[in-house]
């Protein structure tokens, strides 16, 4: 196999793994679906630096947006 083809295969395998991991994290975070559970989670996240929580906060924002769209559609 050529070096270029191997690089492409590695790239796509890595992307698949990242998407799988993000989907799993998104499912886990979806369990925080009540206002009090969400506040507890946000309080935990507030104790950590932004660079450590960026991914989680982005997923939570998507969940909020999805919920708003569902409720107002």
PLY file of the C-alpha trace (Angstrom):
ply
format ascii 1.0
element vertex 73
property float x
property float y
property float z
element edge 72
property int vertex1
property int vertex2
end_header
0.00 0.00 0.00
1.33 3.41 -0.84
2.18 5.94 1.85
-0.50 8.35 0.60
-3.20 5.69 0.71
-2.13 4.64 4.19
-2.35 8.27 5.33
-5.87 8.61 3.92
-6.99 5.38 5.58
-5.54 6.50 8.91
-7.21 9.89 8.59
-10.65 8.37 7.98
-10.23 5.82 10.75
-9.33 8.60 13.16
-12.33 10.69 12.06
-14.67 7.71 12.56
-13.30 7.18 16.07
-13.71 10.87 16.94
-17.32 10.87 15.70
-18.05 7.68 17.65
-16.58 9.16 20.83
-18.49 12.43 20.42
-21.77 10.57 19.81
-21.21 8.49 22.94
-20.47 11.61 25.00
-23.55 13.31 23.56
-25.73 10.36 24.63
-24.25 10.44 28.13
-24.82 14.19 28.45
-28.41 13.82 27.26
-29.14 12.16 30.61
-28.82 15.61 32.21
-32.27 16.56 30.96
-33.85 18.31 33.94
-33.09 21.90 34.91
-31.60 20.84 38.26
-29.42 18.13 36.70
-28.25 20.60 34.09
-27.39 23.17 36.79
-25.42 20.53 38.70
-23.48 19.64 35.56
-22.79 23.29 34.76
-21.56 23.85 38.32
-19.13 20.95 37.92
-17.93 22.31 34.59
-17.42 25.79 36.06
-14.71 24.36 38.33
-12.56 23.41 35.34
-10.64 25.52 32.82
-12.42 26.38 29.59
-10.05 24.37 27.41
-11.02 21.23 29.34
-14.76 21.77 29.06
-15.06 23.25 25.57
-16.24 20.04 23.90
-18.82 19.26 26.59
-20.20 22.80 26.55
-20.53 22.70 22.75
-22.54 19.48 22.98
-24.74 20.96 25.71
-25.41 24.02 23.54
-26.44 21.72 20.66
-28.77 19.83 23.00
-30.35 23.10 24.11
-30.79 24.28 20.54
-32.26 20.93 19.48
-34.71 21.09 22.39
-35.76 24.64 21.48
-36.28 23.72 17.84
-38.33 20.67 18.83
-40.52 22.69 21.21
-41.19 25.52 18.76
-41.64 23.53 15.57
0 1
1 2
2 3
3 4
4 5
5 6
6 7
7 8
8 9
9 10
10 11
11 12
12 13
13 14
14 15
15 16
16 17
17 18
18 19
19 20
20 21
21 22
22 23
23 24
24 25
25 26
26 27
27 28
28 29
29 30
30 31
31 32
32 33
33 34
34 35
35 36
36 37
37 38
38 39
39 40
40 41
41 42
42 43
43 44
44 45
45 46
46 47
47 48
48 49
49 50
50 51
51 52
52 53
53 54
54 55
55 56
56 57
57 58
58 59
59 60
60 61
61 62
62 63
63 64
64 65
65 66
66 67
67 68
68 69
69 70
70 71
71 72
